[in-house]
Amino acid sequence: MKNYLRTISGLGLALAFSMSAQAQTAAPAAAPAPPPAWKQGMPESMAKSTLAPLPGKLVATKAADVPIDKIKLPPGFKVEVWADGIPGGRAIAEGENGKYYVGTRALGRIYEVTDNGKERTSRIVVDKLNQPTAAYKDGALYVVAIDKVLRFDGIAKNPNATPVDLTAKFNFPPLPHHNWKYVAFGPDGKFYVPFGAPCNICELPTAEYSQIRRYNADGSGMEVLATGVRNSVGFDWHPVTKELWFSNHGRDWMGDDTPNDTMHRLKLKANYGFPHCHEGKIPDPDVKKANACAGVEPPAALMGPHAATMGVKFYTGDMFPAEYKNVLFNARKGSWNRTQRIGFDVVTVRTDANGNNAKVEPFMTGFMNPADQSWWGRPAYLHQMKDGSLLVSDEQNGVIYRVTYKK
Amino acid sequence: MQLLSVVQAVVLMGAVFAAAPAVYAQIAPQRLALCAACHGADGNSRLKGIPSLAAQPKLFLENQLVLIREGMRDIPVMKGSLDGVSDAEITALAKYYAEKTLAPVPTDKDAEVFARGGKLAEGMRCGICHLPTYLGREQIPRLAGQREDYLLHSMQQFKNNKAVGRDSNMTASVYGVSDQDLNDISYYLARLMR
């Protein structure tokens, strides 16, 4: 039986689940309380598991303390620590005059990193925000938190610009879980943003989650482009086809090898399966529906179970060898809900001319040692610089690497 | 919320100055005195609603101190108390309290409530992250032996979506759990000695 949204404790929000309520005392409301999201989808067989999200770090790491010699790249590529001292730094947006904007997650800050070609300095633009990220367009910095959208006009010339608050116009849904946002302006000038499902697995409390949307830059003209997307935290447009490719995290607690995280091509108004179907072919064991996978858009590539597929960037520069032109790079932050770690790397995804027959290969590795399962870094976000080098944020150490190539 | 009198705080301050070992040289002496005023010189809180810090995982303490300094985790009574404290000092403070010993748990025990709380905690899978011993690890707090009133307060904050800045997995984990259940879970965890 399907449960519908109820109000719990006057919050005006609640997670509704199709599972029956567990052996808990019912809340005073008429309907029984739903099981907590954390437990949702956890089978009895996993009750003794001790897999848990990996610990983040909120204090600064100095470049000298990063074991950069452990990073492995194909021949001819080099890596340096390009910026440090940005705890939890994830999102990177390029502004003007050598300025880059870096969003940190738990720390709640947006840093402005200034590159004079030799070294980087940084300052805090805004802080105390709920998981902020950044985008830049037409001289304006857009700062996007779970519950806020701010636009800093002309920030390159006026470092102390007072932000315009666009929060009401964008009208984001309120639940925080899985709602850090990857944001970017598309070739059409529109603002693209996904909204994750606020749970591991559940019937959605309201329809506005597990979507990808686009808006006009001022927050008007909202369109839902895709539904059934559990948690996309990376996307980019193919340089030739202009098609949007996006990463998506698969659910937890279905075992080490199921389901895969996935890479998708955006088909307008398509359904990508959440919560009923994973990888376009695996019906969910907890949130059931007849013909769960009927009409569900299949993935373009399987990115590894629990690998945490994050930032996506098609390489369009001239610095890397020609074989990397138009190739999709993907940062995989690394697994926690798996007994053997996977990810903790940057991979390439190559396809045929039609975008089919995807092949996933390692590019930047060494952050995790499979032999003893130890790990020290978590690549999260990719940005191509104007000279064709690739910036990679390491959220664990709060540093940004720069990958270059020289014959 | 109870606070110590100035006189008591000053007395404690003297005790803390004498006790602070040299390895914690990065910690300003007045800082430890300030922490001690509420959390106890040995990290064991004797005040209603104030958590004990003793024997918590170091990374958990470090993360929370940063979030409180940043104002991400809003604790009115602590507002401003960590302003300008460096990352290095925060790390040293976290280490200092992580190495303290937690005082013995309350001896009064209603066997029925204790058993019910234990069953609830197990059923809600608290032990997956906090470990079956409830000793916590890394970024995940120790629950065993924490003050009952604080455990209840903290879970109610998560339930009421007031735990901004903290892990969103946990934020979603107690939605829909009754106050009675949270009460019994707190009763159980507060009396667990490990």
Boltz contact constraints between the chains, C-beta under 6 A:
constraints:
  - contact:
      token1: [A, 8]
      token2: [B, 176]
      max_distance: 6.0
  - contact:
      token1: [A, 11]
      token2: [B, 161]
      max_distance: 6.0
  - contact:
      token1: [A, 15]
      token2: [B, 175]
      max_distance: 6.0
  - contact:
      token1: [A, 24]
      token2: [B, 181]
      max_distance: 6.0
  - contact:
      token1: [A, 25]
      token2: [B, 178]
      max_distance: 6.0
  - contact:
      token1: [A, 25]
      token2: [B, 180]
      max_distance: 6.0
  - contact:
      token1: [A, 25]
      token2: [B, 181]
      max_distance: 6.0
  - contact:
      token1: [A, 27]
      token2: [B, 178]
      max_distance: 6.0
  - contact:
      token1: [A, 33]
      token2: [B, 176]
      max_distance: 6.0
  - contact:
      token1: [A, 34]
      token2: [B, 176]
      max_distance: 6.0
  - contact:
      token1: [A, 36]
      token2: [B, 173]
      max_distance: 6.0
  - contact:
      token1: [A, 36]
      token2: [B, 174]
      max_distance: 6.0
  - contact:
      token1: [A, 36]
      token2: [B, 175]
      max_distance: 6.0
  - contact:
      token1: [A, 37]
      token2: [B, 172]
      max_distance: 6.0
  - contact:
      token1: [A, 38]
      token2: [B, 169]
      max_distance: 6.0
  - contact:
      token1: [A, 38]
      token2: [B, 173]
      max_distance: 6.0
  - contact:
      token1: [A, 39]
      token2: [B, 124]
      max_distance: 6.0
  - contact:
      token1: [A, 39]
      token2: [B, 125]
      max_distance: 6.0
  - contact:
      token1: [A, 42]
      token2: [B, 125]
      max_distance: 6.0
  - contact:
      token1: [A, 49]
      token2: [B, 128]
      max_distance: 6.0
  - contact:
      token1: [A, 52]
      token2: [B, 129]
      max_distance: 6.0
  - contact:
      token1: [A, 53]
      token2: [B, 169]
      max_distance: 6.0
  - contact:
      token1: [A, 55]
      token2: [B, 59]
      max_distance: 6.0
  - contact:
      token1: [A, 55]
      token2: [B, 138]
      max_distance: 6.0
  - contact:
      token1: [A, 55]
      token2: [B, 139]
      max_distance: 6.0
  - contact:
      token1: [A, 58]
      token2: [B, 63]
      max_distance: 6.0
  - contact:
      token1: [A, 58]
      token2: [B, 66]
      max_distance: 6.0
  - contact:
      token1: [A, 59]
      token2: [B, 87]
      max_distance: 6.0
  - contact:
      token1: [A, 59]
      token2: [B, 91]
      max_distance: 6.0
  - contact:
      token1: [A, 60]
      token2: [B, 87]
      max_distance: 6.0
  - contact:
      token1: [A, 108]
      token2: [B, 70]
      max_distance: 6.0
  - contact:
      token1: [A, 108]
      token2: [B, 72]
      max_distance: 6.0
  - contact:
      token1: [A, 128]
      token2: [B, 71]
      max_distance: 6.0
  - contact:
      token1: [A, 176]
      token2: [B, 168]
      max_distance: 6.0
  - contact:
      token1: [A, 176]
      token2: [B, 171]
      max_distance: 6.0
  - contact:
      token1: [A, 177]
      token2: [B, 168]
      max_distance: 6.0
  - contact:
      token1: [A, 177]
      token2: [B, 172]
      max_distance: 6.0
